[in-house]
Amino acid sequence: MSNMDQVITTDIFIGGSNRPASNGAVYDLFNPARPTELVGHAAAATRDDVDAAVRAARGDCHVDRRAACAVAGEESRPALLLGFFSFFA
């Protein structure tokens, strides 16, 4: 064990909240500098968890896209998209 006081356990973050994997499974996390030193456990997401995350993300994007169009007006949408993509150029 390390000089850490305790081993941590992390959840997955879906739809704005933390939760354990749907089946309760976790995997071990080791210190990369000392590979035999267990430092924590992380939730092992299942296919159902991934599906829930995708549904949550699609819901958020859908709301954000409509809100941006409502504020800017549909006629401004091409300019809004060009500005967004030029940020990455």
C-alpha positions in Angstrom: 0.0 0.0 0.0 1.1 3.6 -0.5 1.3 6.6 1.8 -2.2 7.4 0.8 -4.7 7.3 3.7 -7.3 5.4 1.7 -8.1 3.8 -1.6 -10.5 5.9 -3.7 -13.5 4.6 -5.6 -14.9 6.6 -8.5 -18.3 6.5 -10.3 -19.3 7.2 -13.8 -20.8 10.6 -14.8 -23.9 10.4 -16.9 -26.6 13.0 -17.4 -25.2 15.4 -14.8 -24.8 13.0 -12.0 -22.4 10.4 -10.6 -23.4 6.8 -10.3 -21.9 3.4 -10.0 -21.9 1.1 -13.0 -25.3 -0.5 -13.6 -23.9 -3.9 -12.6 -21.9 -2.6 -9.7 -18.6 -3.7 -11.3 -15.3 -1.9 -10.7 -11.7 -2.3 -11.9 -8.5 -1.6 -10.0 -6.4 1.5 -10.5 -2.7 1.3 -9.9 0.0 4.0 -9.4 1.9 4.2 -12.7 5.1 4.9 -10.9 4.7 1.9 -8.6 2.6 -0.6 -10.6 1.9 -2.9 -7.7 0.4 -0.1 -5.6 -3.4 -0.1 -5.6 -4.7 3.5 -5.4 -8.3 3.1 -6.2 -11.2 1.5 -8.0 -13.2 2.9 -11.0 -16.7 2.0 -12.1 -16.6 -0.4 -15.0 -19.2 0.9 -17.4 -21.5 -1.6 -19.1 -23.1 -1.4 -22.6 -26.2 -0.1 -20.8 -24.2 2.6 -19.2 -22.7 3.7 -22.5 -26.2 3.7 -24.1 -27.5 5.9 -21.2 -24.5 8.3 -21.6 -25.2 8.6 -25.4 -28.9 9.2 -24.8 -28.1 11.9 -22.2 -25.5 13.5 -24.4 -27.9 13.6 -27.4 -30.5 15.1 -25.3 -28.2 17.9 -24.1 -26.9 18.6 -27.6 -30.5 18.8 -29.0 -31.5 21.3 -26.4 -28.4 23.4 -26.8 -28.7 23.5 -30.6 -32.3 24.6 -30.5 -31.6 27.2 -27.9 -28.7 28.6 -29.9 -31.0 28.8 -33.0 -33.8 30.4 -31.1 -31.6 33.1 -29.7 -29.8 33.8 -33.0 -32.7 33.1 -35.3 -32.8 30.5 -38.0 -31.5 32.9 -40.6 -28.3 33.4 -38.5 -27.6 29.7 -38.2 -25.0 29.4 -41.0 -23.0 32.3 -39.6 -23.2 30.8 -36.2 -21.8 27.5 -37.5 -19.1 29.2 -39.5 -18.0 31.1 -36.4 -18.0 27.9 -34.4 -15.9 25.9 -36.9 -13.5 28.8 -37.5 -12.6 28.7 -33.8 -10.9 25.3 -34.5 -9.0 26.4 -37.7 
